[in-house]
Amino acid sequence: MNNSFFLILPDIRSCHNVGAMFRTADAFGVSKIFLTGYTPAPPKPQIDKVSLGAEKWVSFKKYKHTKLLVNRLKKQGVKIYALEFSENSRDISLVDFKSPLALIVGNEVEGVSSEILALCDGVVHIPMYGKKESLNVSIAAGVALYEIKNKLYRKDR
């Protein structure tokens, strides 16, 4: 559990986004993906096509309730971070991450719910420099996973 790095995907609508996050999770050494709420799970042709096989070797588990999962992980000593721009969020590049940890990325339209944000140990955001204030959820997850893994990797060396 000590070097665990989890990705939590609550209520993601798009199979393409889920598939992309499986592929990205594989690239950055995510230990397990938790698919919660109505997030689709493999096997599904749209997920399988985009993940290019990563759904076969990246461990995943389906949970109905995100809140129950988050509470269970916290009891096991996992620090929970949400990727969401908010009044209290911190620039992801300024946060000192330690394992075990889980990153929650939210729904494509609504983001991470306020109920789940309240349970998190931290809320982080990716600074935006253009006119748009957000990224596609799978792209944002990729940027965040890269940043977190980079920091964890440097500590392990």
KAKANOR-V131132 format. One line per field, one symbol per residue. psi: psi as a letter, one per 20 degrees, with the letter a starting at -180 (. if undefined). A space follows every 10 residues. Layout:
BEGIN
psi: ???
END
This chain:
BEGIN
psi: hgkqoqppnp lphphggggh hgghhghjkp gqpporcjpq qqppghghgh ilihihippq qpqgoggggg hgghhjjppp pqopprhjqq phiipnqqqq qpppprqhgi bpqhghhhiq hqpqrpppia hqjrrqhhgg gggghggghg ghghhi.
END
